[in-house]
Amino acid sequence: MSSTVTTATITSVTSVTSVAIAASLALVLIVALLLFLVQREILVASSGGRLAAWRKALDVAIVPLAMGFGLIVVVKVIETLGH
């Protein structure tokens, strides 16, 4: 009996921890995307040769973050429609 309780406890704690880690990563991704988008808009308003290089670097960072954001949105919509 005690091994069943221990296994059930471990399973529930592991699943809660996984959900919390996923939510934290999603939050970090969204905040990073927002910060990079704001920074890019500031750089677009400015002019200069070195700033163009920074804009290109931000574009490289923004694309995968935007794809991750899209994936988060799709998963949340599927979760919402599934319940």
C-alpha positions as CSV (number, residue, x, y, z in Angstrom):
1,M,0.0,0.0,0.0
2,S,2.7,2.4,0.8
3,S,4.4,1.9,-2.5
4,T,1.2,2.8,-4.3
5,V,0.8,6.0,-2.3
6,T,4.4,6.9,-3.0
7,T,4.1,6.2,-6.7
8,A,0.9,8.3,-6.8
9,T,2.5,11.1,-4.9
10,I,5.5,11.1,-7.1
11,T,3.4,11.1,-10.3
12,S,1.2,14.0,-9.1
13,V,4.1,16.1,-8.0
14,T,6.0,15.5,-11.2
15,S,3.0,16.5,-13.3
16,V,2.4,19.7,-11.3
17,T,6.1,20.5,-11.6
18,S,6.1,20.0,-15.4
19,V,3.1,22.2,-15.8
20,A,4.7,24.9,-13.7
21,I,7.9,24.7,-15.7
22,A,6.0,24.9,-19.0
23,A,4.1,27.9,-17.8
24,S,7.2,29.6,-16.6
25,L,9.0,29.0,-20.0
26,A,5.9,30.3,-21.9
27,L,6.0,33.5,-19.8
28,V,9.7,34.0,-20.4
29,L,9.2,33.5,-24.1
30,I,6.4,36.0,-24.3
31,V,8.2,38.6,-22.3
32,A,11.4,38.2,-24.3
33,L,9.4,38.5,-27.6
34,L,7.7,41.7,-26.3
35,L,11.0,43.2,-25.3
36,F,12.7,42.4,-28.6
37,L,9.7,43.8,-30.6
38,V,9.8,47.0,-28.6
39,Q,13.6,47.3,-29.0
40,R,13.3,46.6,-32.8
41,E,10.7,49.4,-33.1
42,I,12.9,51.8,-31.3
43,L,15.8,50.9,-33.6
44,V,13.6,51.3,-36.7
45,A,12.8,54.8,-35.6
46,S,16.5,55.6,-35.3
47,S,19.0,55.8,-38.1
48,G,22.6,54.7,-38.5
49,G,24.7,52.0,-39.9
50,R,25.4,50.1,-36.7
51,L,21.7,50.2,-35.8
52,A,20.9,48.4,-39.0
53,A,23.1,45.5,-37.8
54,W,21.2,45.4,-34.5
55,R,17.9,45.4,-36.3
56,K,19.0,42.4,-38.3
57,A,20.2,40.6,-35.1
58,L,16.9,41.3,-33.5
59,D,15.0,39.9,-36.5
60,V,17.0,36.7,-36.1
61,A,15.9,36.5,-32.5
62,I,12.3,37.5,-33.0
63,V,11.5,34.9,-35.6
64,P,11.9,31.8,-33.4
65,L,10.2,33.6,-30.5
66,A,7.3,34.4,-32.7
67,M,7.0,30.8,-33.8
68,G,7.1,29.7,-30.2
69,F,4.4,32.2,-29.4
70,G,2.3,30.9,-32.2
71,L,2.7,27.4,-30.9
72,I,1.6,28.5,-27.4
73,V,-1.5,30.1,-28.8
74,V,-2.4,27.0,-30.8
75,V,-1.9,24.7,-27.8
76,K,-4.0,27.0,-25.6
77,V,-6.8,27.2,-28.1
78,I,-6.8,23.4,-28.5
79,E,-6.9,23.0,-24.7
80,T,-9.8,25.4,-24.4
81,L,-11.8,23.7,-27.2
82,G,-11.0,20.3,-25.8
83,H,-12.6,21.0,-22.4
